[in-house]
Amino acid sequence: MSPTARRKAATHAPQPATLLILGAGGDLTHRLLLPGLASLLMVEDDRDVRVIGADRAAKTATQWRALMKDSFDAAGAPAKVLRRAQKGTKYLEADLLDPDHLQSVIDECATGSPLVIFFALPPAVTAKICDLLQNIELPHPTRLALEKPFGTDARSAHTLNQTLLRVVPESQIFRVDHFLGVSTVLNLIGLRFSNRLLQPVWNSESIERVEIVYDEALALEGRAGYYDTAGALRDMLQSHLLQVMGLFAMESIATLEPTEVHDQIVQALRATRVWGNNPRRAGKRARYTAGKIGDRKIPSYVNEKGVDPARNTETLAQLTLEINNNRWKGVPITLRSGKALGVARKQIVAYFREVPHVPTGFSGTEAADRLVIDLKPGAVTFVLSMNAEGGPYDLEQKELRAELAPGRMQPYGEILADILDGQTLLSVRGDAAEECWRIVQPVLKAFSDNKIPLEEYPAGSDGPSGWLPA
Ligand SMILES: O=P(O)(O)OC[C@H]1O[C@@H](O)[C@H](O)[C@@H](O)[C@@H]1O
């Protein structure tokens, strides 16, 4: 049952809420948040959300409505859905770092229904506004939704957590990781815990190694302002892929109660270290050079607009981890993600150990079984040895593949639905956010100390050789 279906079964119509978007004029609002809202409103016709946009730049009501329309059109929303979203909407021009402006923006939103403040802003600005919120009167209940990256390292994430907790309790803090709104990611829970076949093999006795890969064919796409200071490790591994790993590796849960799920994710993260405690061997980084992806000519990363080559930002990162607990000890789990790769490979692969003995006389038995979970579009494939052609003693690997149902709405739609309902299931809990930084910190340090070479790969290739096989 999807989180939304679960919510629908548990309650009646969703409660009306006000969504205040700070950074309403930004790319995130336009490209992801508003289309996500549109996809939510298309699925839930009883959802009542008043949208207020606030940002520094001046915008007329007509411009704001046009921006909303553009995002809703991109999501394929019909006119009546846009009309619902635009009912009572407003755009407020405000210097959000000025406490008086901030207070008046919040006062405009106080209508008696729950207020969601969505920070679609860079982390440094978000942190400053959170500081200001400590001295601002907030309506009850107010929920804070913060985009990734949550802080820039373990210490800043901890400080931000402390600040937030002085504003509202943890149950009203939503750290957004849109991968948790991807239905195939959530399906991991169902796949793992509802299949007898998988239960006894989900451990180090049967699984030899795991890969969690998110290779993108997209290059920088004009995002140097953010990406050049982040890099692939912070952008993808520290956040999204560690959350996926948490769901893949966590112990069983009795219910989908957020506390229960978050407890198990955090327990797995807490036991996680870089492989061999050796960041220099566990981590790899590379940067793309000029190349071609399909018909697109891609410039070298260092020649992309806004990039500072001296920053040595990696566009591909790989990191092998170990989870030091009874279930996973000794199983290398490799996370990898990068931009401008030839093949957009987005999957989890569990490689099983070989069986102790195949009766002598069979041929084609060299390869071990694999379970491949494609994240986008979703599919589950078992790769098993069987007799497909030839005589009865000839084995070959065949794929048993099933497509997963596509998400009913965009990941941001699922995440917003949860936040508007005050459900934290699809958010990252504060302790998990800090653990994720702790895990990658030694590798980030090895990167910045230049202890790990910055390799190169042509755009459109599979990445440097000797890394994970593509
Ligand atoms: O495939 P999706 O859902 O767009 O997610 C990948 C994106 O996730 C974002 O969080 C990253 O900042 C991007 O760099 C990345 O491209």
The ligand as an SDF file (V2000), in Angstrom:
LIG
                    3D

 16 16  0  0  0  0  0  0  0  0999 V2000
   16.5990   11.4020  -11.3340 O   0  0  0  0  0  0  0  0  0  0  0  0
   16.1050   12.4960  -10.4420 P   0  0  0  0  0  0  0  0  0  0  0  0
   14.8700   12.1530   -9.7080 O   0  0  0  0  0  0  0  0  0  0  0  0
   16.0120   13.8040  -11.1710 O   0  0  0  0  0  0  0  0  0  0  0  0
   17.1850   12.6730   -9.3120 O   0  0  0  0  0  0  0  0  0  0  0  0
   18.5020   12.9750   -9.6390 C   0  0  0  0  0  0  0  0  0  0  0  0
   18.8300   14.4100   -9.2520 C   0  0  0  0  0  0  0  0  0  0  0  0
   18.7220   14.4970   -7.8470 O   0  0  0  0  0  0  0  0  0  0  0  0
   19.0190   15.8000   -7.3170 C   0  0  0  0  0  0  0  0  0  0  0  0
   18.8210   15.8110   -5.9440 O   0  0  0  0  0  0  0  0  0  0  0  0
   20.4330   16.1290   -7.6610 C   0  0  0  0  0  0  0  0  0  0  0  0
   20.7470   17.4170   -7.1460 O   0  0  0  0  0  0  0  0  0  0  0  0
   20.6490   16.1100   -9.1510 C   0  0  0  0  0  0  0  0  0  0  0  0
   22.0010   16.3870   -9.4760 O   0  0  0  0  0  0  0  0  0  0  0  0
   20.2260   14.7770   -9.7190 C   0  0  0  0  0  0  0  0  0  0  0  0
   20.2590   14.8730  -11.1280 O   0  0  0  0  0  0  0  0  0  0  0  0
  1  2  2  0
  2  3  1  0
  2  4  1  0
  2  5  1  0
  5  6  1  0
  6  7  1  0
  7  8  1  0
  7 15  1  0
  8  9  1  0
  9 10  1  0
  9 11  1  0
 11 12  1  0
 11 13  1  0
 13 14  1  0
 13 15  1  0
 15 16  1  0
M  END
$$$$
